[in-house]
Amino acid sequence: MNSSHTASEGVSPPEPLQDDITAQWMLDPEIVFLNHGCFGARPRSVLEAQIHRRHEFEASPIEYLDRHRDGLIQQARTRLGGFLKASVDNLAFVTNATAGINAVLRSTQFDPGDEILTTTHVYNAVRRTLELVARERGATFREVPVPFPLHSSAQIMDAIHAALTARTRMLIVDHVTSPTAVVFPIKQLIALCEQQDIAVLVDGAHAPGMLDVDIEALNPSWYAGNLHKWVSAPPGAAFLWARPDRQLGIHPPVISHFMDEGFVAEFNWQGTRDISPWLCVDEALSYFERFSWKAVRGHNHELATWVQQLWTQRWGVPPTTPLDGSMIGSMTTVALPEIPPRYEEPMQLQRELWDRWQIEVPIIDWNGRWWIRASCQIYNRPQQYELVADAITELLF
Ligand SMILES: Cc1ncc(COP(=O)(O)O)c(C=O)c1O
């Protein structure tokens, strides 16, 4: 417990896992980086591993990318499978979560009248993909309104349960939502849909590294996740998991030589590309394992819970989820106080925080209100969030 940071009632922020962690990361120590959730950030060791991989490729391109490719990717998938508790046969690499989601949606045969369902918390790029797929196939696309603020997971379950119909073919649901940073009860949602023979595509862009993900136990139809966010692998590292009965006919977004030769074969070769991000997942996992994943997740969650209390109480705004942290992981979205009319769009406020304090934090316009989302990673410190509390007070009150 750290007695110097008791600005919020109830919880205290966690002790750092190690004193000099910031020096292990590529981030500029002068900036206040509170947006790990967007593109992640990398430890130095991960960038070094990637440079090494690129040297290997450049030294002997054919040997590396032709003859060694499948073996190298197999090793990387096995390592990732151990982390996600996923069978290696069900796991393929993609370049980002959007690509994994596109692969599933654009490979699935929807008929006119079929309904594709998601929630109002959906990530906008996924929404746009759903709009296109529905338009092309004559299917219906519907966003179920899930309230926010939320006081319990039961509200999410009830809203989605009530929206399922005999025509619902697929539910696309976030494991951790982007604008609102809520952990959805996906285990229960998958079970509910399974009973009604509705396929579930989980958008797990934020979950690996933030939550203890056991994909085979969750057993959705498909699960797409990013590794550049909370696993801190290089951008370009992401995966698609597909249950054995849901692999047939799923093609990567880029069709290439191995079309129809099996899920893994097709995804292993998506045209000539830099596979170093996939191969560096190993080093990214090893970096966090030095602290233990339990300690990393625990630190980040405790910090996010403390930040949620700090900002909510400091600005006198309604809590977005229970202040005990039971519905969040390592991010929290907090309501901003009333916005003075001189701010016409969120980017202005975000820009001002950056220009005046070098604070990098997203300001989000969602569902008729402005919100601020904090990410908490092991290099972050409580003082950084106190600085935001003060800066917002100075700008908005
Ligand atoms: C919930 C969610 N889904 C999908 C994505 C897309 O990730 P990417 O741009 O890496 O494909 C994001 C990115 O932030 C996200 O937050």
The ligand as an ORCA input file, in Angstrom:
! r2SCAN-3c Opt
* xyz 0 1
  C     -12.483     -3.762    -29.354
  C     -11.583     -3.600    -30.541
  N     -11.772     -4.365    -31.614
  C     -10.973     -4.287    -32.684
  C      -9.933     -3.401    -32.714
  C      -9.101     -3.327    -33.947
  O      -7.770     -3.580    -33.705
  P      -6.755     -3.455    -34.917
  O      -6.804     -2.038    -35.384
  O      -5.448     -3.826    -34.347
  O      -7.215     -4.389    -35.952
  C      -9.690     -2.568    -31.629
  C      -8.583     -1.604    -31.643
  O      -8.396     -0.792    -30.780
  C     -10.531     -2.667    -30.511
  O     -10.365     -1.887    -29.435
*
